[in-house]
Each structure stands twice: as structure tokens, then as C-alpha cells.
Amino acid sequence: MVDAAISLYSEDGRHQFNLIGRNVTDEIYAITAGATPRRCANFNSGSP
């Protein structure tokens, strides 16, 4: 994933312009926090 940012400031420092881009290459990615298929959900419980 590629992110980009550009900041421009006026000469007197009173104005600021920011351009921020996230995932500029348009990649597909997955973020999960759920159970993994075919794995025991409570593998840290100490029971076999």
C-alpha cells in the first residue's frame, strides 16, 4: 500500500494547503480480527 502527502505553506506562514492520498495505487487488502477457518478458537486454554 502506498500513501502520499504534500504540504504547501504561504510565504507569510498564515495559510497552509495539504493534499493527502491513501492507497494511491488502489491495492485491495484485507484487515480481519475474526477467527481463522480450520483453527481451534480457544487454542490458548491449555486443553488438548
CHARMM internal coordinates of N, CA and C (Angstrom, degrees):
IC EDIT
DIST 1 N 1 CA 1.4371
DIST 1 CA 1 C 1.5276
ANGL 1 N 1 CA 1 C 108.65
DIST 1 C 2 N 1.3024
ANGL 1 CA 1 C 2 N 117.17
DIHE 1 N 1 CA 1 C 2 N 133.61
DIST 2 N 2 CA 1.4580
ANGL 1 C 2 N 2 CA 122.17
DIHE 1 CA 1 C 2 N 2 CA -178.00
DIST 2 CA 2 C 1.5272
ANGL 2 N 2 CA 2 C 108.92
DIHE 1 C 2 N 2 CA 2 C -115.92
DIST 2 C 3 N 1.3351
ANGL 2 CA 2 C 3 N 116.04
DIHE 2 N 2 CA 2 C 3 N 126.44
DIST 3 N 3 CA 1.4575
ANGL 2 C 3 N 3 CA 122.63
DIHE 2 CA 2 C 3 N 3 CA 174.96
DIST 3 CA 3 C 1.5203
ANGL 3 N 3 CA 3 C 108.27
DIHE 2 C 3 N 3 CA 3 C -112.95
DIST 3 C 4 N 1.3358
ANGL 3 CA 3 C 4 N 117.00
DIHE 3 N 3 CA 3 C 4 N 153.94
DIST 4 N 4 CA 1.4615
ANGL 3 C 4 N 4 CA 121.11
DIHE 3 CA 3 C 4 N 4 CA 179.93
DIST 4 CA 4 C 1.5257
ANGL 4 N 4 CA 4 C 109.47
DIHE 3 C 4 N 4 CA 4 C -144.13
DIST 4 C 5 N 1.3305
ANGL 4 CA 4 C 5 N 115.93
DIHE 4 N 4 CA 4 C 5 N 151.60
DIST 5 N 5 CA 1.4599
ANGL 4 C 5 N 5 CA 121.09
DIHE 4 CA 4 C 5 N 5 CA 176.92
DIST 5 CA 5 C 1.5178
ANGL 5 N 5 CA 5 C 109.95
DIHE 4 C 5 N 5 CA 5 C -148.80
DIST 5 C 6 N 1.3387
ANGL 5 CA 5 C 6 N 115.03
DIHE 5 N 5 CA 5 C 6 N 140.63
DIST 6 N 6 CA 1.4557
ANGL 5 C 6 N 6 CA 122.06
DIHE 5 CA 5 C 6 N 6 CA 176.61
DIST 6 CA 6 C 1.5280
ANGL 6 N 6 CA 6 C 107.29
DIHE 5 C 6 N 6 CA 6 C -131.91
DIST 6 C 7 N 1.3175
ANGL 6 CA 6 C 7 N 116.92
DIHE 6 N 6 CA 6 C 7 N 132.31
DIST 7 N 7 CA 1.4639
ANGL 6 C 7 N 7 CA 121.62
DIHE 6 CA 6 C 7 N 7 CA 177.21
DIST 7 CA 7 C 1.5203
ANGL 7 N 7 CA 7 C 109.31
DIHE 6 C 7 N 7 CA 7 C -123.90
DIST 7 C 8 N 1.3325
ANGL 7 CA 7 C 8 N 115.93
DIHE 7 N 7 CA 7 C 8 N 132.94
DIST 8 N 8 CA 1.4565
ANGL 7 C 8 N 8 CA 122.16
DIHE 7 CA 7 C 8 N 8 CA 177.23
DIST 8 CA 8 C 1.5256
ANGL 8 N 8 CA 8 C 108.42
DIHE 7 C 8 N 8 CA 8 C -123.57
DIST 8 C 9 N 1.3207
ANGL 8 CA 8 C 9 N 116.65
DIHE 8 N 8 CA 8 C 9 N 137.59
DIST 9 N 9 CA 1.4556
ANGL 8 C 9 N 9 CA 122.64
DIHE 8 CA 8 C 9 N 9 CA -179.52
DIST 9 CA 9 C 1.5259
ANGL 9 N 9 CA 9 C 109.03
DIHE 8 C 9 N 9 CA 9 C -122.13
DIST 9 C 10 N 1.3336
ANGL 9 CA 9 C 10 N 116.74
DIHE 9 N 9 CA 9 C 10 N 146.07
DIST 10 N 10 CA 1.4577
ANGL 9 C 10 N 10 CA 120.21
DIHE 9 CA 9 C 10 N 10 CA 174.96
DIST 10 CA 10 C 1.5264
ANGL 10 N 10 CA 10 C 109.38
DIHE 9 C 10 N 10 CA 10 C -74.21
DIST 10 C 11 N 1.3142
ANGL 10 CA 10 C 11 N 115.41
DIHE 10 N 10 CA 10 C 11 N 162.09
DIST 11 N 11 CA 1.4649
ANGL 10 C 11 N 11 CA 119.29
DIHE 10 CA 10 C 11 N 11 CA -176.86
DIST 11 CA 11 C 1.5184
ANGL 11 N 11 CA 11 C 112.62
DIHE 10 C 11 N 11 CA 11 C -63.53
DIST 11 C 12 N 1.3312
ANGL 11 CA 11 C 12 N 116.88
DIHE 11 N 11 CA 11 C 12 N -32.79
DIST 12 N 12 CA 1.4634
ANGL 11 C 12 N 12 CA 119.06
DIHE 11 CA 11 C 12 N 12 CA 179.74
DIST 12 CA 12 C 1.5284
ANGL 12 N 12 CA 12 C 112.51
DIHE 11 C 12 N 12 CA 12 C -86.59
DIST 12 C 13 N 1.3288
ANGL 12 CA 12 C 13 N 118.01
DIHE 12 N 12 CA 12 C 13 N -4.59
DIST 13 N 13 CA 1.4576
ANGL 12 C 13 N 13 CA 122.25
DIHE 12 CA 12 C 13 N 13 CA 176.35
DIST 13 CA 13 C 1.5230
ANGL 13 N 13 CA 13 C 114.38
DIHE 12 C 13 N 13 CA 13 C 79.69
DIST 13 C 14 N 1.3267
ANGL 13 CA 13 C 14 N 117.62
DIHE 13 N 13 CA 13 C 14 N 6.21
DIST 14 N 14 CA 1.4622
ANGL 13 C 14 N 14 CA 120.79
DIHE 13 CA 13 C 14 N 14 CA -177.91
DIST 14 CA 14 C 1.5215
ANGL 14 N 14 CA 14 C 112.70
DIHE 13 C 14 N 14 CA 14 C -86.18
DIST 14 C 15 N 1.3143
ANGL 14 CA 14 C 15 N 118.61
DIHE 14 N 14 CA 14 C 15 N -19.96
DIST 15 N 15 CA 1.4577
ANGL 14 C 15 N 15 CA 122.04
DIHE 14 CA 14 C 15 N 15 CA -177.15
DIST 15 CA 15 C 1.5223
ANGL 15 N 15 CA 15 C 110.11
DIHE 14 C 15 N 15 CA 15 C -124.33
DIST 15 C 16 N 1.3081
ANGL 15 CA 15 C 16 N 113.68
DIHE 15 N 15 CA 15 C 16 N 146.10
DIST 16 N 16 CA 1.4656
ANGL 15 C 16 N 16 CA 120.36
DIHE 15 CA 15 C 16 N 16 CA -178.96
DIST 16 CA 16 C 1.5254
ANGL 16 N 16 CA 16 C 108.19
DIHE 15 C 16 N 16 CA 16 C -141.10
DIST 16 C 17 N 1.3357
ANGL 16 CA 16 C 17 N 116.48
DIHE 16 N 16 CA 16 C 17 N 139.69
DIST 17 N 17 CA 1.4548
ANGL 16 C 17 N 17 CA 122.74
DIHE 16 CA 16 C 17 N 17 CA 176.89
DIST 17 CA 17 C 1.5255
ANGL 17 N 17 CA 17 C 107.78
DIHE 16 C 17 N 17 CA 17 C -127.96
DIST 17 C 18 N 1.3409
ANGL 17 CA 17 C 18 N 117.09
DIHE 17 N 17 CA 17 C 18 N 125.49
DIST 18 N 18 CA 1.4633
ANGL 17 C 18 N 18 CA 122.36
DIHE 17 CA 17 C 18 N 18 CA 179.80
DIST 18 CA 18 C 1.5200
ANGL 18 N 18 CA 18 C 109.03
DIHE 17 C 18 N 18 CA 18 C -120.73
DIST 18 C 19 N 1.3042
ANGL 18 CA 18 C 19 N 115.89
DIHE 18 N 18 CA 18 C 19 N 135.26
DIST 19 N 19 CA 1.4562
ANGL 18 C 19 N 19 CA 122.77
DIHE 18 CA 18 C 19 N 19 CA 174.83
DIST 19 CA 19 C 1.5221
ANGL 19 N 19 CA 19 C 106.38
DIHE 18 C 19 N 19 CA 19 C -122.79
DIST 19 C 20 N 1.3373
ANGL 19 CA 19 C 20 N 116.11
DIHE 19 N 19 CA 19 C 20 N 117.59
DIST 20 N 20 CA 1.4628
ANGL 19 C 20 N 20 CA 121.30
DIHE 19 CA 19 C 20 N 20 CA -175.46
DIST 20 CA 20 C 1.5295
ANGL 20 N 20 CA 20 C 108.64
DIHE 19 C 20 N 20 CA 20 C -122.25
DIST 20 C 21 N 1.3246
ANGL 20 CA 20 C 21 N 116.12
DIHE 20 N 20 CA 20 C 21 N 129.54
DIST 21 N 21 CA 1.4586
ANGL 20 C 21 N 21 CA 121.48
DIHE 20 CA 20 C 21 N 21 CA 178.05
DIST 21 CA 21 C 1.5124
ANGL 21 N 21 CA 21 C 110.57
DIHE 20 C 21 N 21 CA 21 C -123.21
DIST 21 C 22 N 1.3154
ANGL 21 CA 21 C 22 N 116.83
DIHE 21 N 21 CA 21 C 22 N 130.27
DIST 22 N 22 CA 1.4557
ANGL 21 C 22 N 22 CA 121.39
DIHE 21 CA 21 C 22 N 22 CA 177.01
DIST 22 CA 22 C 1.5208
ANGL 22 N 22 CA 22 C 109.13
DIHE 21 C 22 N 22 CA 22 C -113.64
DIST 22 C 23 N 1.3190
ANGL 22 CA 22 C 23 N 115.83
DIHE 22 N 22 CA 22 C 23 N 137.16
DIST 23 N 23 CA 1.4657
ANGL 22 C 23 N 23 CA 122.80
DIHE 22 CA 22 C 23 N 23 CA -179.84
DIST 23 CA 23 C 1.5295
ANGL 23 N 23 CA 23 C 110.41
DIHE 22 C 23 N 23 CA 23 C 54.29
DIST 23 C 24 N 1.3218
ANGL 23 CA 23 C 24 N 116.84
DIHE 23 N 23 CA 23 C 24 N 52.89
DIST 24 N 24 CA 1.4662
ANGL 23 C 24 N 24 CA 121.54
DIHE 23 CA 23 C 24 N 24 CA -174.76
DIST 24 CA 24 C 1.5244
ANGL 24 N 24 CA 24 C 113.38
DIHE 23 C 24 N 24 CA 24 C -67.86
DIST 24 C 25 N 1.3212
ANGL 24 CA 24 C 25 N 119.10
DIHE 24 N 24 CA 24 C 25 N -17.94
DIST 25 N 25 CA 1.4593
ANGL 24 C 25 N 25 CA 121.40
DIHE 24 CA 24 C 25 N 25 CA 176.77
DIST 25 CA 25 C 1.5247
ANGL 25 N 25 CA 25 C 111.85
DIHE 24 C 25 N 25 CA 25 C -91.53
DIST 25 C 26 N 1.3384
ANGL 25 CA 25 C 26 N 117.33
DIHE 25 N 25 CA 25 C 26 N 2.54
DIST 26 N 26 CA 1.4653
ANGL 25 C 26 N 26 CA 124.27
DIHE 25 CA 25 C 26 N 26 CA 175.68
DIST 26 CA 26 C 1.5299
ANGL 26 N 26 CA 26 C 112.53
DIHE 25 C 26 N 26 CA 26 C 58.27
DIST 26 C 27 N 1.3333
ANGL 26 CA 26 C 27 N 116.03
DIHE 26 N 26 CA 26 C 27 N 44.56
DIST 27 N 27 CA 1.4646
ANGL 26 C 27 N 27 CA 120.30
DIHE 26 CA 26 C 27 N 27 CA 176.56
DIST 27 CA 27 C 1.5173
ANGL 27 N 27 CA 27 C 110.23
DIHE 26 C 27 N 27 CA 27 C -78.04
DIST 27 C 28 N 1.3159
ANGL 27 CA 27 C 28 N 116.09
DIHE 27 N 27 CA 27 C 28 N 146.15
DIST 28 N 28 CA 1.4549
ANGL 27 C 28 N 28 CA 121.75
DIHE 27 CA 27 C 28 N 28 CA 175.18
DIST 28 CA 28 C 1.5176
ANGL 28 N 28 CA 28 C 107.73
DIHE 27 C 28 N 28 CA 28 C -93.50
DIST 28 C 29 N 1.3179
ANGL 28 CA 28 C 29 N 116.56
DIHE 28 N 28 CA 28 C 29 N 129.06
DIST 29 N 29 CA 1.4554
ANGL 28 C 29 N 29 CA 121.05
DIHE 28 CA 28 C 29 N 29 CA 179.90
DIST 29 CA 29 C 1.5153
ANGL 29 N 29 CA 29 C 109.12
DIHE 28 C 29 N 29 CA 29 C -141.46
DIST 29 C 30 N 1.3220
ANGL 29 CA 29 C 30 N 116.34
DIHE 29 N 29 CA 29 C 30 N 156.78
DIST 30 N 30 CA 1.4640
ANGL 29 C 30 N 30 CA 121.91
DIHE 29 CA 29 C 30 N 30 CA -178.06
DIST 30 CA 30 C 1.5192
ANGL 30 N 30 CA 30 C 109.43
DIHE 29 C 30 N 30 CA 30 C -120.87
DIST 30 C 31 N 1.3158
ANGL 30 CA 30 C 31 N 114.99
DIHE 30 N 30 CA 30 C 31 N 135.61
DIST 31 N 31 CA 1.4562
ANGL 30 C 31 N 31 CA 122.11
DIHE 30 CA 30 C 31 N 31 CA 173.89
DIST 31 CA 31 C 1.5212
ANGL 31 N 31 CA 31 C 106.23
DIHE 30 C 31 N 31 CA 31 C -120.17
DIST 31 C 32 N 1.3351
ANGL 31 CA 31 C 32 N 116.62
DIHE 31 N 31 CA 31 C 32 N 119.34
DIST 32 N 32 CA 1.4580
ANGL 31 C 32 N 32 CA 119.60
DIHE 31 CA 31 C 32 N 32 CA -177.89
DIST 32 CA 32 C 1.5118
ANGL 32 N 32 CA 32 C 110.32
DIHE 31 C 32 N 32 CA 32 C -128.35
DIST 32 C 33 N 1.3132
ANGL 32 CA 32 C 33 N 115.31
DIHE 32 N 32 CA 32 C 33 N 156.84
DIST 33 N 33 CA 1.4519
ANGL 32 C 33 N 33 CA 121.63
DIHE 32 CA 32 C 33 N 33 CA 174.99
DIST 33 CA 33 C 1.5282
ANGL 33 N 33 CA 33 C 110.57
DIHE 32 C 33 N 33 CA 33 C -136.70
DIST 33 C 34 N 1.3058
ANGL 33 CA 33 C 34 N 116.27
DIHE 33 N 33 CA 33 C 34 N 8.11
DIST 34 N 34 CA 1.4548
ANGL 33 C 34 N 34 CA 120.84
DIHE 33 CA 33 C 34 N 34 CA -176.82
DIST 34 CA 34 C 1.5146
ANGL 34 N 34 CA 34 C 112.25
DIHE 33 C 34 N 34 CA 34 C -89.50
DIST 34 C 35 N 1.3253
ANGL 34 CA 34 C 35 N 115.07
DIHE 34 N 34 CA 34 C 35 N -174.84
DIST 35 N 35 CA 1.4564
ANGL 34 C 35 N 35 CA 121.84
DIHE 34 CA 34 C 35 N 35 CA 179.93
DIST 35 CA 35 C 1.5249
ANGL 35 N 35 CA 35 C 110.57
DIHE 34 C 35 N 35 CA 35 C -69.24
DIST 35 C 36 N 1.3162
ANGL 35 CA 35 C 36 N 116.43
DIHE 35 N 35 CA 35 C 36 N 148.76
DIST 36 N 36 CA 1.4576
ANGL 35 C 36 N 36 CA 122.62
DIHE 35 CA 35 C 36 N 36 CA 177.20
DIST 36 CA 36 C 1.5247
ANGL 36 N 36 CA 36 C 108.39
DIHE 35 C 36 N 36 CA 36 C -90.27
DIST 36 C 37 N 1.3252
ANGL 36 CA 36 C 37 N 119.26
DIHE 36 N 36 CA 36 C 37 N 132.50
DIST 37 N 37 CA 1.4669
ANGL 36 C 37 N 37 CA 120.78
DIHE 36 CA 36 C 37 N 37 CA 179.90
DIST 37 CA 37 C 1.5339
ANGL 37 N 37 CA 37 C 112.01
DIHE 36 C 37 N 37 CA 37 C -58.36
DIST 37 C 38 N 1.3388
ANGL 37 CA 37 C 38 N 116.92
DIHE 37 N 37 CA 37 C 38 N 143.73
DIST 38 N 38 CA 1.4632
ANGL 37 C 38 N 38 CA 126.48
DIHE 37 CA 37 C 38 N 38 CA 178.72
DIST 38 CA 38 C 1.5272
ANGL 38 N 38 CA 38 C 112.75
DIHE 37 C 38 N 38 CA 38 C 64.46
DIST 38 C 39 N 1.3101
ANGL 38 CA 38 C 39 N 118.59
DIHE 38 N 38 CA 38 C 39 N 25.40
DIST 39 N 39 CA 1.4672
ANGL 38 C 39 N 39 CA 122.54
DIHE 38 CA 38 C 39 N 39 CA 174.97
DIST 39 CA 39 C 1.5092
ANGL 39 N 39 CA 39 C 108.64
DIHE 38 C 39 N 39 CA 39 C -123.55
DIST 39 C 40 N 1.3053
ANGL 39 CA 39 C 40 N 115.34
DIHE 39 N 39 CA 39 C 40 N 148.02
DIST 40 N 40 CA 1.4620
ANGL 39 C 40 N 40 CA 120.67
DIHE 39 CA 39 C 40 N 40 CA 177.84
DIST 40 CA 40 C 1.5296
ANGL 40 N 40 CA 40 C 107.97
DIHE 39 C 40 N 40 CA 40 C -71.85
DIST 40 C 41 N 1.3158
ANGL 40 CA 40 C 41 N 117.59
DIHE 40 N 40 CA 40 C 41 N 129.78
DIST 41 N 41 CA 1.4517
ANGL 40 C 41 N 41 CA 121.79
DIHE 40 CA 40 C 41 N 41 CA -175.32
DIST 41 CA 41 C 1.5310
ANGL 41 N 41 CA 41 C 112.72
DIHE 40 C 41 N 41 CA 41 C -69.37
DIST 41 C 42 N 1.3359
ANGL 41 CA 41 C 42 N 117.76
DIHE 41 N 41 CA 41 C 42 N -28.20
DIST 42 N 42 CA 1.4682
ANGL 41 C 42 N 42 CA 120.77
DIHE 41 CA 41 C 42 N 42 CA -177.83
DIST 42 CA 42 C 1.5257
ANGL 42 N 42 CA 42 C 110.34
DIHE 41 C 42 N 42 CA 42 C -117.42
DIST 42 C 43 N 1.3331
ANGL 42 CA 42 C 43 N 117.72
DIHE 42 N 42 CA 42 C 43 N 54.42
DIST 43 N 43 CA 1.4599
ANGL 42 C 43 N 43 CA 121.80
DIHE 42 CA 42 C 43 N 43 CA -175.79
DIST 43 CA 43 C 1.5199
ANGL 43 N 43 CA 43 C 113.22
DIHE 42 C 43 N 43 CA 43 C -69.53
DIST 43 C 44 N 1.3265
ANGL 43 CA 43 C 44 N 120.17
DIHE 43 N 43 CA 43 C 44 N -14.91
DIST 44 N 44 CA 1.4610
ANGL 43 C 44 N 44 CA 122.43
DIHE 43 CA 43 C 44 N 44 CA 179.40
DIST 44 CA 44 C 1.5257
ANGL 44 N 44 CA 44 C 113.05
DIHE 43 C 44 N 44 CA 44 C -94.48
DIST 44 C 45 N 1.3208
ANGL 44 CA 44 C 45 N 118.94
DIHE 44 N 44 CA 44 C 45 N 7.36
DIST 45 N 45 CA 1.4596
ANGL 44 C 45 N 45 CA 120.78
DIHE 44 CA 44 C 45 N 45 CA -174.47
DIST 45 CA 45 C 1.5297
ANGL 45 N 45 CA 45 C 112.79
DIHE 44 C 45 N 45 CA 45 C -77.74
DIST 45 C 46 N 1.3280
ANGL 45 CA 45 C 46 N 119.26
DIHE 45 N 45 CA 45 C 46 N -13.44
DIST 46 N 46 CA 1.4570
ANGL 45 C 46 N 46 CA 122.41
DIHE 45 CA 45 C 46 N 46 CA 179.04
DIST 46 CA 46 C 1.5153
ANGL 46 N 46 CA 46 C 113.80
DIHE 45 C 46 N 46 CA 46 C 92.09
DIST 46 C 47 N 1.3090
ANGL 46 CA 46 C 47 N 118.57
DIHE 46 N 46 CA 46 C 47 N -11.67
DIST 47 N 47 CA 1.4646
ANGL 46 C 47 N 47 CA 120.52
DIHE 46 CA 46 C 47 N 47 CA 178.37
DIST 47 CA 47 C 1.5254
ANGL 47 N 47 CA 47 C 109.51
DIHE 46 C 47 N 47 CA 47 C -89.05
DIST 47 C 48 N 1.3429
ANGL 47 CA 47 C 48 N 117.27
DIHE 47 N 47 CA 47 C 48 N 147.62
DIST 48 N 48 CA 1.4674
ANGL 47 C 48 N 48 CA 120.33
DIHE 47 CA 47 C 48 N 48 CA -177.70
DIST 48 CA 48 C 1.4960
ANGL 48 N 48 CA 48 C 114.55
DIHE 47 C 48 N 48 CA 48 C -69.95
END
COOR INIT
IC SEED 1 N 1 CA 1 C
IC BUILD
